[in-house]
Amino acid sequence: MKKTKKYSFSPEFWSQRYEQNETGWDIGEISAPIKAYIDQLKDKKFKILIPGAGNAYEAEYLFQNGFKNVYVADISEKPLKNLKSRVTDFPEEQLLHIDFFDIEDHFDLILEQTFFCALPVSSRQDYAKKSAEILKRNALLSGLLFNFPLTENGPPFGGSKEEYLMYFSPYFKIEILEPCYNSIKPRQGNELFFKFRKKPV
């Protein structure tokens, strides 16, 4: 597997990206595949985590559609403030200025958008393990993963279905992992939609 370069993923690194408007991953709204997935969720009491959420349009959409138990985590404080400025009644205690790997709470659903693809490849196995640890019994990890060859030019970095199966299969039952049919135009052919269910311990 091709190694990616070492990057600084400190709070300062990400805050600088926001300050300098170097946020190419940010499409300015909830992505169509995530919206379609949310629209079929039935239980609005679900405790949902969006890690590395950035400006968190997904959290905004969830909250405005009756999902009040939504937690947003980001290592940079800037995007959390951006969300709060847009959704003024979003609870402060559900805005987590924290490293994903330091979270100790438990959730019914982790919603993945562009966080995994921004991690160094060396952290991907840790992400899979940590996700399983903070999910409740029979809970779900769902969302989008990029589907293009690994590159040193990132974040975002690429990845493949085969690679993802290697990381996640030890901890999750793979219910869906397939090319996304409703990606936005710039990402067409480059996204996989997935739905993984935590395996019984």
N, CA and C atoms as a LAMMPS dump frame, in Angstrom:
ITEM: TIMESTEP
0
ITEM: NUMBER OF ATOMS
603
ITEM: BOX BOUNDS ff ff ff
-5.0000000000000000e+02 5.0000000000000000e+02
-5.0000000000000000e+02 5.0000000000000000e+02
-5.0000000000000000e+02 5.0000000000000000e+02
ITEM: ATOMS id mol type element x y z
1 1 1 N 0.839 -1.194 0
2 1 2 C 0 0 0
3 1 3 C 0.88 1.252 0
4 2 1 N 0.537 2.177 -0.831
5 2 2 C 1.319 3.409 -0.922
6 2 3 C 1.157 4.24 0.338
7 3 1 N 2.254 4.724 0.871
8 3 2 C 2.213 5.519 2.089
9 3 3 C 1.93 6.98 1.746
10 4 1 N 1.128 7.617 2.58
11 4 2 C 0.921 9.053 2.418
12 4 3 C 1.979 9.797 3.221
13 5 1 N 2.197 11.037 2.841
14 5 2 C 3.136 11.869 3.583
15 5 3 C 2.578 12.16 4.971
16 6 1 N 3.461 12.498 5.874
17 6 2 C 3.041 12.882 7.215
18 6 3 C 2.544 14.328 7.177
19 7 1 N 1.356 14.531 7.685
20 7 2 C 0.798 15.868 7.76
21 7 3 C 0.545 16.214 9.218
22 8 1 N 0.47 17.505 9.492
23 8 2 C 0.098 17.965 10.816
24 8 3 C -1.415 18.063 10.872
25 9 1 N -2.025 17.235 11.714
26 9 2 C -3.474 17.288 11.85
27 9 3 C -3.858 17.861 13.198
28 10 1 N -3.149 18.891 13.587
29 10 2 C -3.412 19.562 14.851
30 10 3 C -4.623 20.484 14.709
31 11 1 N -5.171 20.948 15.83
32 11 2 C -6.233 21.953 15.758
33 11 3 C -5.809 23.18 14.948
34 12 1 N -4.544 23.56 15.089
35 12 2 C -4.042 24.739 14.369
36 12 3 C -4.044 24.502 12.859
37 13 1 N -3.681 23.278 12.454
38 13 2 C -3.674 22.934 11.031
39 13 3 C -5.057 23.144 10.429
40 14 1 N -6.073 22.582 11.083
41 14 2 C -7.429 22.664 10.54
42 14 3 C -8.002 24.068 10.662
43 15 1 N -7.723 24.732 11.776
44 15 2 C -8.222 26.11 11.934
45 15 3 C -7.666 27.011 10.844
46 16 1 N -6.402 26.795 10.498
47 16 2 C -5.79 27.59 9.432
48 16 3 C -6.472 27.333 8.097
49 17 1 N -6.869 26.096 7.849
50 17 2 C -7.581 25.778 6.602
51 17 3 C -8.881 26.579 6.519
52 18 1 N -9.599 26.66 7.635
53 18 2 C -10.846 27.432 7.642
54 18 3 C -10.581 28.926 7.499
55 19 1 N -9.585 29.419 8.208
56 19 2 C -9.271 30.854 8.159
57 19 3 C -8.857 31.278 6.759
58 20 1 N -8.142 30.409 6.059
59 20 2 C -7.657 30.733 4.718
60 20 3 C -8.593 30.241 3.618
61 21 1 N -9.747 29.761 4.043
62 21 2 C -10.771 29.277 3.102
63 21 3 C -10.246 28.156 2.204
64 22 1 N -9.366 27.312 2.763
65 22 2 C -8.857 26.148 2.039
66 22 3 C -9.698 24.938 2.444
67 23 1 N -10.962 24.972 2.026
68 23 2 C -11.923 23.959 2.449
69 23 3 C -12.601 23.347 1.231
70 24 1 N -11.786 22.765 0.367
71 24 2 C -12.305 22.199 -0.873
72 24 3 C -13.303 21.074 -0.668
73 25 1 N -13.286 20.444 0.52
74 25 2 C -14.221 19.359 0.809
75 25 3 C -15.617 19.896 1.137
76 26 1 N -15.709 21.193 1.427
77 26 2 C -16.956 21.793 1.899
78 26 3 C -17.798 22.213 0.699
79 27 1 N -18.958 21.568 0.515
80 27 2 C -19.798 21.879 -0.652
81 27 3 C -20.879 22.909 -0.325
82 28 1 N -20.898 23.383 0.919
83 28 2 C -21.801 24.466 1.281
84 28 3 C -23.21 24.033 1.633
85 29 1 N -23.461 22.739 1.624
86 29 2 C -24.788 22.213 1.951
87 29 3 C -24.659 20.727 2.219
88 30 1 N -25.721 20.127 2.721
89 30 2 C -25.719 18.682 2.926
90 30 3 C -25.628 17.993 1.569
91 31 1 N -24.833 16.917 1.485
92 31 2 C -24.709 16.206 0.214
93 31 3 C -25.945 15.344 -0.016
94 32 1 N -26.286 15.132 -1.272
95 32 2 C -27.505 14.397 -1.626
96 32 3 C -27.551 12.985 -1.04
97 33 1 N -26.456 12.213 -1.09
98 33 2 C -26.53 10.857 -0.529
99 33 3 C -26.81 10.845 0.974
100 34 1 N -26.19 11.767 1.71
101 34 2 C -26.421 11.835 3.161
102 34 3 C -27.854 12.274 3.445
103 35 1 N -28.351 13.235 2.693
104 35 2 C -29.736 13.692 2.864
105 35 3 C -30.709 12.544 2.624
106 36 1 N -30.493 11.776 1.546
107 36 2 C -31.37 10.646 1.238
108 36 3 C -31.336 9.61 2.357
109 37 1 N -30.167 9.388 2.924
110 37 2 C -30.052 8.425 4.021
111 37 3 C -30.801 8.915 5.255
112 38 1 N -30.596 10.181 5.607
113 38 2 C -31.278 10.751 6.771
114 38 3 C -32.793 10.694 6.588
115 39 1 N -33.251 10.964 5.386
116 39 2 C -34.692 11.019 5.123
117 39 3 C -35.399 9.683 5.358
118 40 1 N -34.64 8.581 5.346
119 40 2 C -35.291 7.291 5.592
120 40 3 C -35.114 6.814 7.04
121 41 1 N -34.415 7.593 7.863
122 41 2 C -34.281 7.229 9.275
123 41 3 C -35.608 7.44 9.992
124 42 1 N -36.023 6.468 10.759
125 42 2 C -37.331 6.521 11.416
126 42 3 C -37.268 7.057 12.85
127 43 1 N -36.234 6.656 13.585
128 43 2 C -36.18 6.944 15.02
129 43 3 C -35.472 8.269 15.289
130 44 1 N -36.25 9.287 15.606
131 44 2 C -35.672 10.613 15.832
132 44 3 C -35.049 10.752 17.216
133 45 1 N -35.115 9.69 18.014
134 45 2 C -34.436 9.69 19.31
135 45 3 C -33.006 9.16 19.187
136 46 1 N -32.64 8.691 18.013
137 46 2 C -31.275 8.212 17.783
138 46 3 C -30.258 9.21 18.334
139 47 1 N -29.26 8.681 19.026
140 47 2 C -28.13 9.516 19.451
141 47 3 C -27.076 9.409 18.358
142 48 1 N -26.831 10.512 17.661
143 48 2 C -26.028 10.514 16.443
144 48 3 C -24.754 11.327 16.649
145 49 1 N -23.643 10.779 16.202
146 49 2 C -22.369 11.5 16.211
147 49 3 C -21.917 11.755 14.778
148 50 1 N -21.498 12.99 14.516
149 50 2 C -20.859 13.322 13.241
150 50 3 C -19.425 13.74 13.57
151 51 1 N -18.45 12.854 13.331
152 51 2 C -17.056 13.159 13.688
153 51 3 C -16.367 13.97 12.601
154 52 1 N -15.415 14.814 13.022
155 52 2 C -14.713 15.649 12.054
156 52 3 C -15.699 16.368 11.164
157 53 1 N -16.715 16.943 11.781
158 53 2 C -17.918 17.364 11.065
159 53 3 C -17.742 18.612 10.215
160 54 1 N -16.67 19.364 10.452
161 54 2 C -16.53 20.604 9.69
162 54 3 C -17.711 21.514 9.942
163 55 1 N -18.218 22.148 8.9
164 55 2 C -19.338 23.075 9.057
165 55 3 C -20.673 22.378 9.308
166 56 1 N -20.685 21.062 9.23
167 56 2 C -21.778 20.236 9.765
168 56 3 C -23.153 20.574 9.204
169 57 1 N -23.239 20.656 7.891
170 57 2 C -24.559 20.861 7.27
171 57 3 C -25.467 19.655 7.544
172 58 1 N -24.863 18.489 7.732
173 58 2 C -25.631 17.286 8.055
174 58 3 C -26.295 17.44 9.421
175 59 1 N -25.553 17.966 10.376
176 59 2 C -26.11 18.18 11.715
177 59 3 C -27.224 19.221 11.668
178 60 1 N -27.019 20.259 10.898
179 60 2 C -28.041 21.297 10.748
180 60 3 C -29.326 20.697 10.18
181 61 1 N -29.192 19.868 9.153
182 61 2 C -30.355 19.244 8.521
183 61 3 C -31.055 18.298 9.498
184 62 1 N -30.279 17.477 10.191
185 62 2 C -30.847 16.57 11.175
186 62 3 C -31.622 17.341 12.242
187 63 1 N -30.999 18.357 12.8
188 63 2 C -31.578 19.12 13.899
189 63 3 C -32.873 19.795 13.467
190 64 1 N -32.871 20.349 12.272
191 64 2 C -34.052 21.038 11.781
192 64 3 C -35.171 20.081 11.381
193 65 1 N -34.839 18.786 11.303
194 65 2 C -35.843 17.789 10.965
195 65 3 C -36.189 16.886 12.152
196 66 1 N -35.982 17.412 13.339
197 66 2 C -36.478 16.746 14.536
198 66 3 C -35.532 15.802 15.234
199 67 1 N -34.31 15.65 14.719
200 67 2 C -33.303 14.829 15.395
201 67 3 C -32.528 15.739 16.358
202 68 1 N -32.937 15.763 17.601
203 68 2 C -32.362 16.701 18.564
204 68 3 C -31.181 16.131 19.336
205 69 1 N -30.937 14.824 19.176
206 69 2 C -29.873 14.165 19.935
207 69 3 C -28.644 13.969 19.046
208 70 1 N -28.209 15.067 18.42
209 70 2 C -27.105 15.047 17.458
210 70 3 C -25.879 15.694 18.084
211 71 1 N -24.758 15.01 17.986
212 71 2 C -23.494 15.514 18.522
213 71 3 C -22.514 15.74 17.376
214 72 1 N -21.85 16.877 17.425
215 72 2 C -20.915 17.262 16.379
216 72 3 C -19.525 17.368 16.999
217 73 1 N -18.563 16.651 16.437
218 73 2 C -17.206 16.669 16.981
219 73 3 C -16.23 17.194 15.938
220 74 1 N -15.361 18.09 16.374
221 74 2 C -14.296 18.561 15.486
222 74 3 C -13.119 19.02 16.33
223 75 1 N -11.929 18.781 15.808
224 75 2 C -10.713 19.167 16.521
225 75 3 C -10.469 20.669 16.436
226 76 1 N -11.108 21.313 15.459
227 76 2 C -11.024 22.765 15.31
228 76 3 C -12.301 23.402 15.836
229 77 1 N -12.162 24.484 16.579
230 77 2 C -13.332 25.157 17.145
231 77 3 C -14.075 26.002 16.119
232 78 1 N -13.379 26.421 15.084
233 78 2 C -13.949 27.341 14.096
234 78 3 C -15.23 26.806 13.453
235 79 1 N -15.251 25.59 12.904
236 79 2 C -16.491 25.115 12.28
237 79 3 C -17.625 24.898 13.279
238 80 1 N -17.292 24.582 14.546
239 80 2 C -18.332 24.441 15.559
240 80 3 C -19.025 25.777 15.781
241 81 1 N -18.238 26.847 15.795
242 81 2 C -18.811 28.191 15.932
243 81 3 C -19.638 28.55 14.708
244 82 1 N -19.189 28.098 13.536
245 82 2 C -19.95 28.357 12.307
246 82 3 C -21.331 27.712 12.373
247 83 1 N -21.376 26.471 12.875
248 83 2 C -22.658 25.791 13.009
249 83 3 C -23.551 26.525 14.005
250 84 1 N -22.996 26.905 15.121
251 84 2 C -23.773 27.592 16.161
252 84 3 C -24.322 28.92 15.647
253 85 1 N -23.567 29.592 14.797
254 85 2 C -24.038 30.866 14.251
255 85 3 C -25.213 30.665 13.292
256 86 1 N -25.265 29.509 12.627
257 86 2 C -26.36 29.215 11.707
258 86 3 C -27.575 28.643 12.43
259 87 1 N -27.302 27.82 13.442
260 87 2 C -28.369 27.158 14.187
261 87 3 C -28.21 27.569 15.652
262 88 1 N -28.754 28.718 15.982
263 88 2 C -28.477 29.336 17.283
264 88 3 C -28.998 28.522 18.46
265 89 1 N -30.013 27.672 18.237
266 89 2 C -30.55 26.88 19.343
267 89 3 C -29.915 25.492 19.432
268 90 1 N -28.869 25.247 18.644
269 90 2 C -28.163 23.968 18.757
270 90 3 C -27.479 23.929 20.122
271 91 1 N -27.695 22.867 20.907
272 91 2 C -27.166 22.831 22.28
273 91 3 C -25.64 22.872 22.336
274 92 1 N -25.134 23.761 23.171
275 92 2 C -23.684 23.909 23.33
276 92 3 C -23.025 22.599 23.74
277 93 1 N -23.703 21.835 24.617
278 93 2 C -23.102 20.604 25.133
279 93 3 C -23.028 19.518 24.076
280 94 1 N -23.66 19.74 22.922
281 94 2 C -23.594 18.767 21.834
282 94 3 C -22.605 19.202 20.741
283 95 1 N -21.903 20.296 21.008
284 95 2 C -20.807 20.744 20.148
285 95 3 C -19.507 20.335 20.825
286 96 1 N -18.873 19.31 20.325
287 96 2 C -17.71 18.717 20.993
288 96 3 C -16.414 19.176 20.334
289 97 1 N -15.7 20.053 21.023
290 97 2 C -14.388 20.483 20.547
291 97 3 C -13.372 19.469 21.076
292 98 1 N -13.171 18.398 20.303
293 98 2 C -12.427 17.253 20.812
294 98 3 C -11.861 16.444 19.653
295 99 1 N -10.778 15.749 19.922
296 99 2 C -10.242 14.759 18.995
297 99 3 C -11.171 13.547 19.021
298 100 1 N -11.564 13.088 17.857
299 100 2 C -12.447 11.92 17.752
300 100 3 C -11.97 10.761 18.61
301 101 1 N -10.661 10.542 18.656
302 101 2 C -10.117 9.389 19.359
303 101 3 C -10.177 9.548 20.875
304 102 1 N -10.574 10.726 21.351
305 102 2 C -10.723 10.957 22.789
306 102 3 C -12.176 10.892 23.25
307 103 1 N -13.108 10.663 22.346
308 103 2 C -14.529 10.591 22.712
309 103 3 C -14.788 9.321 23.511
310 104 1 N -15.575 9.455 24.575
311 104 2 C -15.863 8.303 25.439
312 104 3 C -17.357 8.018 25.558
313 105 1 N -18.194 8.793 24.914
314 105 2 C -19.639 8.599 24.942
315 105 3 C -20.025 7.427 24.028
316 106 1 N -21.316 7.101 23.971
317 106 2 C -21.781 6.007 23.119
318 106 3 C -22.987 6.443 22.298
319 107 1 N -23.091 5.911 21.065
320 107 2 C -24.048 6.429 20.1
321 107 3 C -24.791 5.298 19.381
322 108 1 N -25.95 5.67 18.821
323 108 2 C -26.732 4.744 18.01
324 108 3 C -26.292 4.758 16.548
325 109 1 N -25.714 5.873 16.142
326 109 2 C -25.3 6.045 14.74
327 109 3 C -24.121 6.999 14.661
328 110 1 N -23.1 6.607 13.93
329 110 2 C -22.033 7.532 13.543
330 110 3 C -22.224 7.813 12.066
331 111 1 N -22.308 9.085 11.731
332 111 2 C -22.54 9.495 10.352
333 111 3 C -21.229 10.04 9.782
334 112 1 N -20.7 9.341 8.792
335 112 2 C -19.393 9.664 8.203
336 112 3 C -19.574 10.426 6.894
337 113 1 N -18.897 11.568 6.806
338 113 2 C -18.958 12.347 5.572
339 113 3 C -17.545 12.511 4.997
340 114 1 N -16.738 13.411 5.51
341 114 2 C -15.393 13.61 4.941
342 114 3 C -14.298 13.534 6.007
343 115 1 N -14.583 12.859 7.115
344 115 2 C -13.592 12.767 8.183
345 115 3 C -12.582 11.651 7.915
346 116 1 N -13.071 10.455 7.638
347 116 2 C -12.182 9.306 7.432
348 116 3 C -11.15 9.599 6.345
349 117 1 N -11.57 10.224 5.257
350 117 2 C -10.676 10.463 4.121
351 117 3 C -9.596 11.493 4.438
352 118 1 N -9.778 12.238 5.535
353 118 2 C -8.788 13.239 5.915
354 118 3 C -7.759 12.704 6.908
355 119 1 N -7.98 11.48 7.387
356 119 2 C -7.035 10.884 8.324
357 119 3 C -5.826 10.317 7.597
358 120 1 N -4.651 10.377 8.206
359 120 2 C -3.515 9.654 7.64
360 120 3 C -3.85 8.163 7.55
361 121 1 N -3.349 7.502 6.54
362 121 2 C -3.659 6.082 6.347
363 121 3 C -3.301 5.268 7.591
364 122 1 N -2.267 5.681 8.287
365 122 2 C -1.842 4.945 9.48
366 122 3 C -2.885 4.979 10.594
367 123 1 N -3.858 5.902 10.511
368 123 2 C -4.89 6.019 11.548
369 123 3 C -6.196 5.319 11.183
370 124 1 N -6.279 4.755 9.989
371 124 2 C -7.562 4.227 9.528
372 124 3 C -8.029 3.001 10.304
373 125 1 N -7.12 2.108 10.628
374 125 2 C -7.496 0.954 11.439
375 125 3 C -7.972 1.42 12.813
376 126 1 N -7.32 2.437 13.352
377 126 2 C -7.718 2.98 14.654
378 126 3 C -9.114 3.594 14.592
379 127 1 N -9.437 4.22 13.461
380 127 2 C -10.766 4.801 13.276
381 127 3 C -11.834 3.706 13.331
382 128 1 N -11.602 2.618 12.623
383 128 2 C -12.565 1.512 12.608
384 128 3 C -12.773 0.965 14.017
385 129 1 N -11.683 0.76 14.727
386 129 2 C -11.766 0.22 16.082
387 129 3 C -12.464 1.188 17.029
388 130 1 N -12.101 2.462 16.957
389 130 2 C -12.699 3.463 17.835
390 130 3 C -14.195 3.606 17.558
391 131 1 N -14.575 3.575 16.293
392 131 2 C -15.992 3.678 15.938
393 131 3 C -16.788 2.558 16.594
394 132 1 N -16.26 1.348 16.523
395 132 2 C -16.941 0.209 17.144
396 132 3 C -17.029 0.384 18.657
397 133 1 N -15.988 0.926 19.25
398 133 2 C -15.958 1.083 20.705
399 133 3 C -17.021 2.053 21.204
400 134 1 N -17.295 3.097 20.448
401 134 2 C -18.219 4.131 20.939
402 134 3 C -19.643 3.963 20.375
403 135 1 N -19.857 2.893 19.646
404 135 2 C -21.212 2.582 19.199
405 135 3 C -21.873 1.617 20.178
406 136 1 N -23.175 1.803 20.377
407 136 2 C -23.936 0.895 21.224
408 136 3 C -24.1 -0.449 20.516
409 137 1 N -24.612 -1.394 21.23
410 137 2 C -24.847 -2.734 20.675
411 137 3 C -25.741 -2.642 19.435
412 138 1 N -25.339 -3.28 18.365
413 138 2 C -26.132 -3.367 17.131
414 138 3 C -26.279 -2.016 16.427
415 139 1 N -25.463 -1.044 16.796
416 139 2 C -25.572 0.302 16.226
417 139 3 C -24.878 0.389 14.87
418 140 1 N -25.023 1.56 14.225
419 140 2 C -24.61 1.71 12.833
420 140 3 C -23.526 2.77 12.63
421 141 1 N -22.655 2.468 11.684
422 141 2 C -21.703 3.429 11.111
423 141 3 C -22.066 3.537 9.635
424 142 1 N -22.467 4.726 9.189
425 142 2 C -22.945 4.875 7.817
426 142 3 C -22.481 6.197 7.224
427 143 1 N -22.471 6.244 5.898
428 143 2 C -22.125 7.485 5.224
429 143 3 C -21.386 7.247 3.923
430 144 1 N -20.393 8.088 3.671
431 144 2 C -19.679 8.071 2.408
432 144 3 C -18.178 7.876 2.613
433 145 1 N -17.571 7.135 1.706
434 145 2 C -16.123 6.977 1.65
435 145 3 C -15.674 7.259 0.225
436 146 1 N -14.534 7.89 0.079
437 146 2 C -14.036 8.17 -1.27
438 146 3 C -13.546 6.884 -1.936
439 147 1 N -13.671 6.856 -3.243
440 147 2 C -13.314 5.678 -4.033
441 147 3 C -12.409 6.115 -5.186
442 148 1 N -11.156 6.414 -4.838
443 148 2 C -10.144 6.709 -5.846
444 148 3 C -8.785 6.329 -5.274
445 149 1 N -7.795 6.105 -6.114
446 149 2 C -6.513 5.582 -5.632
447 149 3 C -5.878 6.462 -4.564
448 150 1 N -5.231 5.815 -3.615
449 150 2 C -4.498 6.541 -2.582
450 150 3 C -3.54 7.536 -3.213
451 151 1 N -3.48 8.717 -2.62
452 151 2 C -2.622 9.764 -3.146
453 151 3 C -1.891 10.454 -2.011
454 152 1 N -0.73 11.02 -2.32
455 152 2 C -0.006 11.803 -1.325
456 152 3 C -0.548 13.223 -1.256
457 153 1 N -1.343 13.609 -2.241
458 153 2 C -1.866 14.967 -2.295
459 153 3 C -3.199 15.035 -1.556
460 154 1 N -3.124 15.29 -0.299
461 154 2 C -4.331 15.358 0.505
462 154 3 C -4.061 16.129 1.782
463 155 1 N -5.034 16.188 2.652
464 155 2 C -6.336 15.559 2.54
465 155 3 C -7.243 16.266 1.521
466 156 1 N -8.226 15.509 0.947
467 156 2 C -8.554 14.113 1.24
468 156 3 C -7.622 13.136 0.543
469 157 1 N -7.445 11.981 1.185
470 157 2 C -6.717 10.875 0.587
471 157 3 C -7.735 9.88 0.027
472 158 1 N -7.296 9.06 -0.866
473 158 2 C -8.216 8.102 -1.487
474 158 3 C -8.317 6.807 -0.718
475 159 1 N -8.83 5.817 -1.407
476 159 2 C -8.983 4.497 -0.82
477 159 3 C -9.872 3.648 -1.709
478 160 1 N -9.973 2.371 -1.384
479 160 2 C -10.722 1.444 -2.227
480 160 3 C -11.632 0.575 -1.377
481 161 1 N -12.592 -0.047 -2.035
482 161 2 C -13.517 -0.956 -1.358
483 161 3 C -12.76 -2.07 -0.642
484 162 1 N -11.75 -2.627 -1.308
485 162 2 C -10.972 -3.719 -0.724
486 162 3 C -10.259 -3.265 0.55
487 163 1 N -9.709 -2.063 0.505
488 163 2 C -9.021 -1.518 1.68
489 163 3 C -10 -1.336 2.832
490 164 1 N -11.168 -0.774 2.539
491 164 2 C -12.155 -0.507 3.582
492 164 3 C -12.656 -1.798 4.213
493 165 1 N -12.847 -2.818 3.406
494 165 2 C -13.265 -4.107 3.95
495 165 3 C -12.227 -4.645 4.935
496 166 1 N -10.976 -4.453 4.624
497 166 2 C -9.898 -4.907 5.5
498 166 3 C -9.966 -4.211 6.861
499 167 1 N -10.236 -2.893 6.85
500 167 2 C -10.281 -2.132 8.097
501 167 3 C -11.519 -2.438 8.928
502 168 1 N -12.668 -2.491 8.273
503 168 2 C -13.93 -2.505 9.008
504 168 3 C -14.495 -3.894 9.287
505 169 1 N -14.169 -4.884 8.478
506 169 2 C -14.754 -6.212 8.641
507 169 3 C -14.52 -6.844 10.015
508 170 1 N -13.394 -6.601 10.677
509 170 2 C -13.217 -7.209 12.002
510 170 3 C -14.239 -6.733 13.035
511 171 1 N -14.788 -5.542 12.83
512 171 2 C -15.645 -4.935 13.848
513 171 3 C -17.106 -4.796 13.425
514 172 1 N -17.359 -4.867 12.117
515 172 2 C -18.688 -4.566 11.599
516 172 3 C -19.176 -5.611 10.609
517 173 1 N -20.493 -5.815 10.607
518 173 2 C -21.145 -6.556 9.532
519 173 3 C -21.358 -5.582 8.375
520 174 1 N -20.862 -5.924 7.211
521 174 2 C -20.939 -5.037 6.051
522 174 3 C -22.313 -5.222 5.388
523 175 1 N -23.232 -4.307 5.656
524 175 2 C -24.573 -4.418 5.077
525 175 3 C -24.637 -3.786 3.683
526 176 1 N -23.984 -2.647 3.517
527 176 2 C -23.922 -1.97 2.214
528 176 3 C -22.527 -1.36 2.049
529 177 1 N -21.921 -1.566 0.902
530 177 2 C -20.695 -0.88 0.508
531 177 3 C -20.669 -0.907 -1.017
532 178 1 N -21.183 0.141 -1.612
533 178 2 C -21.396 0.125 -3.059
534 178 3 C -21.262 1.528 -3.652
535 179 1 N -20.989 1.611 -4.957
536 179 2 C -20.873 2.928 -5.594
537 179 3 C -22.124 3.771 -5.357
538 180 1 N -21.893 5.03 -5.115
539 180 2 C -22.982 5.952 -4.806
540 180 3 C -23.661 6.393 -6.105
541 181 1 N -24.985 6.266 -6.168
542 181 2 C -25.721 6.595 -7.395
543 181 3 C -26.128 8.065 -7.459
544 182 1 N -26.067 8.768 -6.318
545 182 2 C -26.585 10.143 -6.279
546 182 3 C -25.557 11.146 -5.766
547 183 1 N -24.282 10.91 -6.085
548 183 2 C -23.231 11.858 -5.71
549 183 3 C -23.436 13.195 -6.422
550 184 1 N -22.907 14.255 -5.811
551 184 2 C -22.894 15.528 -6.522
552 184 3 C -21.951 15.396 -7.72
553 185 1 N -22.14 16.23 -8.716
554 185 2 C -21.428 16.075 -9.988
555 185 3 C -19.911 15.972 -9.833
556 186 1 N -19.247 16.849 -9.047
557 186 2 C -17.781 16.744 -8.949
558 186 3 C -17.281 15.435 -8.338
559 187 1 N -18.152 14.713 -7.64
560 187 2 C -17.734 13.48 -6.974
561 187 3 C -18.326 12.225 -7.623
562 188 1 N -19.002 12.367 -8.729
563 188 2 C -19.611 11.2 -9.374
564 188 3 C -18.546 10.168 -9.741
565 189 1 N -18.798 8.919 -9.368
566 189 2 C -17.852 7.838 -9.629
567 189 3 C -16.749 7.719 -8.607
568 190 1 N -16.707 8.644 -7.657
569 190 2 C -15.62 8.66 -6.671
570 190 3 C -16.092 8.454 -5.239
571 191 1 N -17.341 8.03 -5.061
572 191 2 C -17.859 7.841 -3.711
573 191 3 C -18.502 6.463 -3.564
574 192 1 N -18.336 5.905 -2.378
575 192 2 C -19.029 4.683 -1.987
576 192 3 C -19.971 5.019 -0.839
577 193 1 N -21.222 4.557 -0.942
578 193 2 C -22.125 4.659 0.206
579 193 3 C -21.98 3.385 1.019
580 194 1 N -21.983 3.537 2.347
581 194 2 C -21.836 2.342 3.169
582 194 3 C -22.763 2.376 4.373
583 195 1 N -23.081 1.189 4.821
584 195 2 C -23.852 0.992 6.044
585 195 3 C -23.264 -0.234 6.731
586 196 1 N -22.595 -0.006 7.861
587 196 2 C -21.954 -1.068 8.621
588 196 3 C -22.649 -1.194 9.979
589 197 1 N -22.917 -2.415 10.39
590 197 2 C -23.557 -2.637 11.691
591 197 3 C -22.544 -3.281 12.65
592 198 1 N -22.451 -2.717 13.841
593 198 2 C -21.495 -3.233 14.806
594 198 3 C -21.767 -4.7 15.119
595 199 1 N -20.705 -5.481 15.076
596 199 2 C -20.81 -6.91 15.398
597 199 3 C -21.012 -7.089 16.906
598 200 1 N -21.733 -8.141 17.298
599 200 2 C -21.854 -8.44 18.72
600 200 3 C -20.476 -8.695 19.322
601 201 1 N -20.29 -8.212 20.511
602 201 2 C -19 -8.401 21.188
603 201 3 C -18.904 -9.814 21.747
